[in-house]
């Protein structure tokens, strides 16, 4: 493989193709709080209810590497998760909770692959044992309270309880759990980007987690829209900045971005619609038609 391979996947696809998922040693433990698990379950239930308008629920993008070595003898494919461990683990917890209520449903097969957990951890044996015990795999013993209090298991334990309680509440509201299991199994979709063979997953993970400020979704949308604009791009960029900061008063945003405007003569009615004659930037006159500055 010489290029990144991209494809959409579902829980059904993982189960039908006997895919194993491996959590490498450089990954942090599972840290999703219980309320995030509940929120994801609620969002999926809402999407199922509105499936005519939202036939699929998109879980985002994963980054993985093909793993040559796997502890799953029955695995046809094995992926090392570089980015997406938290979401994939949460899907396992939701499937565990649904499998306890609907043991005959295909989604009950997600947590296990053969006689082992489908999701394996390279260095966290407690997490591996927790998933095996929760999936009811043969030869697994119940975990005592001391082990469940481990920082590596606390969020897993709380997440599974949150999923169980969330299903109980949804059922009390009249949500059909078999239909929810079908939607989760077939209609929750993510994009898996598999890096080329030979690329160092550990190095890629380190570069992705440098501690810098992560782009917001609005930043990505803004970049895509500005690519389509060829005239007065700086002006549209300024309008976007004035509108995107909801932590400040809108008028204050506009005053900071268009400081050359005659604010003594502008009222609220002028803020209803942009007028280039009223709202001027620092150097708008010289910016149009120039090619910018070079290092020289």
C-alpha positions in Angstrom: 0.0 0.0 0.0 1.6 3.3 -1.1 -1.3 5.7 -0.4 -3.8 6.3 2.4 -6.7 3.9 1.9 -10.1 5.5 2.8 -13.4 3.7 3.1 -16.6 4.0 5.1 -17.3 1.3 7.6 -20.1 0.2 10.0 -20.4 -2.3 12.8 -21.9 -4.7 10.4 -18.9 -4.4 8.2 -16.5 -5.1 11.1 -18.5 -8.2 12.1 -19.0 -9.6 8.5 -15.3 -9.2 7.7 -13.9 -10.6 11.0 -12.0 -7.4 11.8 -9.9 -7.1 15.0 -9.1 -3.8 16.5 -5.9 -3.3 18.5 -5.1 -0.4 20.9 -1.3 0.2 20.8 0.9 0.9 23.8 1.3 4.6 23.1 -2.5 5.2 23.4 -3.9 6.7 26.6 -6.6 4.8 28.6 -10.3 5.1 27.8 -11.4 8.4 29.3 -14.9 9.2 28.1 -17.1 10.2 31.0 -20.4 8.5 31.5 -22.4 11.6 30.3 -20.6 11.4 26.9 -21.6 7.8 26.5 -25.2 8.7 27.3 -25.1 11.6 24.9 -23.9 9.5 22.0 -26.6 6.9 22.7 -29.2 9.6 22.8 -28.0 11.2 19.6 -28.1 7.8 17.8 -31.6 7.2 19.1 -32.7 10.7 17.8 -31.1 10.0 14.4 -32.9 6.7 14.2 -36.2 8.4 15.0 -35.5 10.9 12.2 -34.0 8.4 9.8 -36.0 9.7 6.8 -34.1 12.9 7.1 -30.9 11.4 8.6 -30.5 7.8 7.2 -27.0 7.6 8.6 -25.3 8.8 11.8 -21.7 9.8 11.0 -19.3 9.1 13.8 -16.4 11.0 12.2 -13.0 9.8 11.0 -10.6 7.1 12.2 -7.0 6.8 11.4 -5.5 3.3 11.5 -2.7 1.1 10.4 -2.9 -2.5 9.2 -1.5 -4.7 11.9 0.4 -7.8 10.8 0.4 -9.5 14.2 -2.9 -10.2 15.9 -3.9 -12.1 18.9 -7.1 -13.1 17.2 -6.7 -16.4 15.2 -10.1 -15.9 13.5 -9.3 -12.3 12.4 -9.1 -11.8 8.6 -8.1 -8.2 9.1 -6.5 -6.4 12.0 -6.3 -2.6 12.5 -4.1 -0.7 14.9 -6.1 2.4 16.0 -4.0 5.6 15.8 -7.0 7.9 16.2 -10.5 6.9 17.2 -9.9 4.6 20.2 -12.4 6.5 22.4 -15.2 6.3 19.9 -14.6 2.6 19.0 -14.4 1.6 22.6 -17.7 3.4 23.2 -19.3 1.5 20.4 -18.1 -1.7 22.1 -19.8 -0.6 25.4 -23.1 0.2 23.6 -23.0 -3.2 21.9 -22.3 -4.9 25.2 -25.3 -3.2 26.8 -27.6 -4.0 23.8 -26.3 -7.6 23.7 -27.3 -8.1 27.3 -30.9 -7.2 26.3 -30.9 -8.7 22.8 -28.5 -11.7 22.9 -29.7 -13.0 19.6 -29.1 -9.7 17.7 -26.0 -9.6 15.4 -24.8 -6.5 17.3 -24.0 -8.9 20.3 -21.1 -10.2 18.2 -19.3 -6.9 18.0 -17.5 -7.1 21.5 -16.1 -10.6 20.7 -14.2 -12.3 17.9 -14.1 -16.0 18.3 -13.2 -16.7 22.0 -11.6 -13.3 22.6 -12.5 -9.6 22.8 -12.6 -8.0 19.3 -10.9 -4.9 20.9 -7.5 -5.8 22.3 -5.0 -3.8 24.4 -1.3 -4.3 24.0 -0.3 -3.3 27.6 -3.6 -3.1 29.6 -4.5 -6.6 30.6 -7.1 -5.3 33.1 -9.1 -3.6 30.2 -8.8 -6.8 28.2 -10.1 -8.9 31.1 -13.0 -6.4 31.7 -14.2 -6.6 28.1 -13.9 -10.4 28.1 -15.9 -10.7 31.3 -18.5 -8.2 30.1 -18.9 -10.1 26.8 -19.4 -13.4 28.8 -16.5 -15.1 27.1 -15.7 -18.7 28.4 -13.1 -18.9 31.1 -13.5 -15.3 32.4 -14.0 -14.6 36.1 -15.9 -11.7 37.6 -13.6 -8.7 38.4 -13.6 -7.5 42.0 -14.2 -4.0 43.1 -10.5 -3.2 43.6 -9.7 -4.0 40.0 -12.8 -2.0 38.8 -11.4 1.0 40.8 -8.3 1.0 38.6 -7.8 4.2 36.7 -7.5 2.0 33.5 -11.0 0.6 34.1 -12.9 3.3 36.0 -14.3 4.9 32.8 -14.9 1.6 31.1 -17.0 0.4 34.1 -18.9 3.7 34.3 -19.4 3.9 30.6 -21.0 0.4 30.5 -23.3 1.3 33.4 -24.2 4.5 31.5 -25.1 2.6 28.4 -27.2 0.1 30.4 -29.0 2.9 32.2 -29.5 4.8 28.9 -31.1 1.8 27.2 -33.4 1.4 30.2 -34.5 5.0 29.9 -35.0 4.8 26.2 -37.1 1.7 26.5 -39.3 3.4 29.2 -39.9 6.2 26.6 -41.1 3.7 24.1 -38.0 3.4 21.9 -37.9 -0.1 20.3 -34.5 -1.5 21.2 -34.4 -4.0 18.3 -34.8 -1.1 15.9 -32.2 0.9 17.8 -29.8 -2.1 17.6 -30.5 -2.4 13.8 -29.7 1.3 13.3 -26.5 1.1 15.3 -25.5 -2.0 13.5 -26.1 -0.8 10.0 -26.5 3.0 9.9 -23.8 4.3 12.2 -21.0 5.1 9.8 -17.4 6.3 10.1 -14.6 6.9 7.7 -11.4 4.8 8.2 -8.2 6.2 6.8 -5.6 3.5 6.7 -2.0 4.8 6.5 0.5 3.3 4.0 2.5 0.3 5.0 5.9 1.4 6.2 4.7 4.7 7.9 5.5 4.8 11.6 2.1 4.9 13.5 3.8 6.0 16.7 5.4 9.0 15.0 2.2 9.9 13.3 0.4 9.7 16.6 3.0 12.0 18.3 2.6 14.6 15.5 -1.1 14.6 15.8 -1.0 15.1 19.5 1.5 18.0 19.8 -0.7 19.9 22.3 -1.5 22.7 19.7 -5.0 24.3 19.4 -7.3 21.9 17.5 -9.2 23.4 14.5 -12.9 23.8 15.2 -15.5 22.5 12.6 -16.3 26.2 11.8 -12.6 26.8 10.8 -12.7 23.9 8.3 -16.1 25.1 6.9 -14.7 28.6 6.6 -11.6 27.4 4.7 -13.8 25.4 2.3 -16.1 28.4 1.6 -13.3 30.9 1.2 -11.7 28.7 -1.4 -14.8 29.3 -3.6 -14.5 33.1 -3.2 -12.2 35.0 -5.5 -13.1 38.6 -5.1 -13.0 40.6 -1.8 -11.8 37.5 0.1 -10.5 39.6 3.0 -13.8 41.3 3.3 -15.7 38.0 3.6 -13.1 36.7 6.0 -13.7 39.8 8.2 -17.5 39.3 8.1 -17.1 35.7 9.2 -14.8 36.7 12.1 -17.5 39.2 13.3 -20.2 36.5 13.3 -18.3 33.5 14.6 -17.2 34.7 18.1 -20.3 34.1 20.2 -18.4 34.8 23.4 -18.4 38.6 22.7 -21.1 41.2 21.8 -21.7 41.3 18.0 -21.3 45.1 17.9 -18.0 44.9 19.7 -16.8 42.2 17.2 -17.6 44.5 14.3 -16.0 47.5 15.9 -12.7 45.6 16.4 -12.7 44.2 12.9 -13.7 47.4 11.1 -12.0 50.1 13.2 -12.0 52.7 10.4 -15.7 52.9 10.3 -17.4 56.2 11.5 -19.0 54.6 14.6 -20.3 58.0 15.8 -22.7 58.0 12.9 -23.6 54.2 12.9 -26.6 52.7 14.7 -28.0 49.3 15.2 -30.0 49.5 12.0 -26.7 49.7 10.0 -25.6 46.4 11.6 -28.5 44.5 10.0 -26.8 44.1 6.7 -23.2 44.6 5.5 -22.4 47.7 3.5 -18.8 48.0 2.3 -19.1 51.8 2.2 -19.8 51.9 5.9 -17.5 49.1 7.2 -13.9 49.6 6.1 -10.8 47.7 7.2 -7.3 49.0 8.0 -5.8 48.7 4.5 -8.7 47.7 2.3 -7.8 50.3 -0.4 -4.3 48.9 -1.0 -5.1 45.2 -0.5 -7.3 44.8 -3.6 -5.3 43.7 -6.6 -2.0 43.2 -4.8 -0.1 40.0 -4.7 1.1 40.3 -1.1 4.6 40.5 0.2 7.5 38.2 -0.2 10.3 37.3 2.2 12.6 39.7 0.3 
